[in-house]
């Protein structure tokens, strides 16, 4: 197993820990989710790039999930503390962003796979959250999945594109001109 493969597995497990803590415990262990998010930057090869990407995706998450909440698709029983959606959900978006350049980097070169993957796995993540009691679907499971699927068919490829863009603009390590030409 290569060191890159190990890093991808660790990144994947890191996000799953964030997902489970946020979904199962919401605010109770949000401090631990915060520590996990902070630890990401300790090991990041490009903390500035990852930080900007995370901030961008948290804003995307606030807009997307906020619109779905205001539109009556989602209902959260946990308090929002001044936001349209709960803070723990924003932490999930931050964790998700932390996977885009790492364990989910496969999708960076496979646009249509990211569209299909987003259409399938984005809604499934929300369905799992609903089954665990983190969110309620005001319109029922089937209708909500039909709403989320096309949204995530756009959101996930956009997130992948944003990760590539963040890396090309805000990478902490300068690329050589040959490496830049190879990325085009």
C-alpha positions as CSV (number, residue, x, y, z in Angstrom):
1,X,0.0,0.0,0.0
2,X,1.4,3.4,-1.0
3,X,1.6,6.3,1.4
4,X,-0.9,8.2,-0.8
5,X,-3.3,5.3,-0.5
6,X,-2.8,5.3,3.3
7,X,-3.5,9.1,3.4
8,X,-6.7,8.6,1.4
9,X,-7.9,5.9,3.7
10,X,-7.1,8.0,6.7
11,X,-8.9,10.9,5.1
12,X,-12.0,8.7,4.4
13,X,-12.1,7.4,8.0
14,X,-11.6,10.9,9.3
15,X,-14.7,12.1,7.4
16,X,-16.7,9.1,8.5
17,X,-15.9,9.9,12.1
18,X,-17.1,13.5,11.6
19,X,-20.2,12.3,9.8
20,X,-21.1,9.8,12.6
21,X,-20.4,12.3,15.4
22,X,-22.4,15.0,13.8
23,X,-25.4,12.9,12.8
24,X,-25.6,10.8,15.9
25,X,-24.8,13.4,18.5
26,X,-25.2,16.7,16.7
27,X,-24.1,19.3,19.3
28,X,-23.1,17.0,22.1
29,X,-19.7,16.2,20.5
30,X,-19.4,19.2,18.2
31,X,-16.2,20.1,20.1
32,X,-14.7,16.8,19.0
33,X,-15.8,17.4,15.4
34,X,-14.1,20.8,15.7
35,X,-10.9,19.1,16.9
36,X,-11.1,16.6,14.0
37,X,-11.5,19.5,11.6
38,X,-8.6,21.3,13.2
39,X,-6.4,18.2,13.0
40,X,-7.0,18.1,9.2
41,X,-4.9,21.3,8.9
42,X,-2.1,19.9,10.8
43,X,-1.6,17.1,8.2
44,X,-2.7,19.1,5.1
45,X,-0.1,19.5,2.4
46,X,-1.8,22.8,1.4
47,X,-3.6,24.3,4.4
48,X,-4.4,27.6,2.8
49,X,-5.9,25.9,-0.2
50,X,-7.9,23.5,1.9
51,X,-9.1,26.3,4.2
52,X,-10.4,28.3,1.3
53,X,-12.0,25.2,-0.2
54,X,-13.7,24.4,3.2
55,X,-14.9,27.9,3.6
56,X,-16.4,27.9,0.1
57,X,-18.1,24.6,0.6
58,X,-19.5,25.7,3.9
59,X,-21.1,28.6,2.1
60,X,-22.4,26.3,-0.6
61,X,-23.8,24.0,2.1
62,X,-25.5,26.9,3.9
63,X,-27.1,28.1,0.7
64,X,-28.2,24.6,-0.5
65,X,-29.4,23.1,2.7
66,X,-30.7,26.5,3.9
67,X,-32.9,26.7,0.7
68,X,-34.1,23.2,1.2
69,X,-34.9,23.9,4.8
70,X,-36.7,27.2,4.0
71,X,-38.5,25.3,1.1
72,X,-39.9,22.8,3.5
73,X,-37.9,19.8,2.3
74,X,-35.9,19.5,5.5
75,X,-36.9,19.9,9.2
76,X,-34.3,19.8,11.9
77,X,-35.3,19.3,15.5
78,X,-31.9,20.4,16.8
79,X,-31.5,24.2,17.4
80,X,-30.0,26.3,14.6
81,X,-28.4,28.9,16.9
82,X,-29.0,31.8,14.6
83,X,-28.7,30.0,11.3
84,X,-31.3,28.4,9.0
85,X,-29.6,25.0,9.4
86,X,-27.8,23.6,12.4
87,X,-24.1,24.3,13.0
88,X,-23.3,20.6,13.1
89,X,-24.5,20.3,9.5
90,X,-22.1,23.1,8.5
91,X,-19.4,21.0,10.2
92,X,-20.4,18.1,7.9
93,X,-20.0,20.4,4.9
94,X,-16.5,21.4,6.1
95,X,-15.6,17.7,6.6
96,X,-16.9,16.9,3.1
97,X,-14.8,19.7,1.6
98,X,-11.8,18.2,3.4
99,X,-12.2,15.0,1.3
100,X,-12.4,16.6,-2.1
101,X,-8.7,17.0,-2.7
102,X,-7.9,13.7,-0.9
103,X,-10.0,10.6,-0.6
104,X,-12.5,11.9,-3.3
105,X,-9.8,13.1,-5.7
106,X,-10.7,10.3,-8.2
107,X,-13.7,12.3,-9.2
108,X,-11.5,15.2,-10.3
109,X,-10.7,13.5,-13.6
110,X,-14.1,11.8,-14.1
111,X,-16.8,14.4,-14.5
112,X,-19.7,12.1,-15.5
113,X,-18.8,9.7,-12.6
114,X,-19.0,12.7,-10.3
115,X,-22.5,13.6,-11.7
116,X,-23.8,10.1,-11.2
117,X,-22.1,9.7,-7.9
118,X,-23.5,12.9,-6.6
119,X,-27.0,12.0,-7.8
120,X,-26.8,8.7,-6.0
121,X,-24.7,9.2,-2.9
122,X,-25.6,12.7,-1.9
123,X,-29.2,11.8,-1.4
124,X,-28.3,8.5,0.3
125,X,-26.2,10.4,2.9
126,X,-29.3,12.5,3.8
127,X,-31.4,9.4,3.8
128,X,-29.0,7.8,6.3
129,X,-29.1,11.0,8.4
130,X,-32.9,10.9,8.4
131,X,-33.0,7.2,9.4
132,X,-30.7,8.1,12.3
133,X,-33.0,11.0,13.4
134,X,-30.8,14.0,12.4
135,X,-33.2,15.4,9.9
136,X,-36.9,14.9,9.0
137,X,-38.2,15.0,5.4
138,X,-41.3,17.0,5.4
139,X,-42.2,15.8,1.9
140,X,-41.5,12.1,2.5
141,X,-38.5,9.9,1.6
142,X,-39.3,9.4,-2.1
143,X,-40.1,13.0,-2.9
144,X,-37.1,14.2,-1.0
145,X,-34.8,11.8,-2.8
146,X,-36.2,12.9,-6.1
147,X,-35.5,16.5,-5.2
148,X,-32.0,15.8,-3.8
149,X,-30.8,13.7,-6.7
150,X,-30.6,16.4,-9.4
151,X,-29.3,18.9,-6.8
152,X,-26.4,16.7,-5.9
153,X,-25.8,15.8,-9.6
154,X,-24.8,19.5,-9.8
155,X,-23.5,20.2,-6.3
156,X,-20.9,17.3,-6.3
157,X,-19.3,18.1,-9.7
158,X,-19.3,21.8,-8.7
159,X,-17.5,20.8,-5.4
160,X,-15.0,18.8,-7.4
161,X,-14.5,21.7,-9.8
162,X,-14.1,24.1,-6.8
163,X,-11.4,21.8,-5.3
164,X,-9.4,21.9,-8.6
165,X,-9.9,25.7,-8.8
166,X,-8.8,26.2,-5.2
167,X,-5.7,24.1,-5.8
168,X,-4.8,26.0,-9.0
169,X,-5.3,29.4,-7.5
170,X,-4.4,29.0,-3.8
171,X,-2.0,26.1,-3.6
172,X,0.5,26.5,-0.9
173,X,3.2,24.8,-3.0
174,X,4.1,26.4,-6.3
175,X,3.8,24.1,-9.3
176,X,6.4,24.0,-12.0
177,X,5.2,25.2,-15.4
178,X,5.5,21.6,-16.7
179,X,3.2,20.4,-14.0
180,X,0.7,23.1,-14.7
181,X,0.6,22.2,-18.4
182,X,0.0,18.6,-17.5
183,X,-3.0,19.6,-15.4
184,X,-4.7,21.4,-18.3
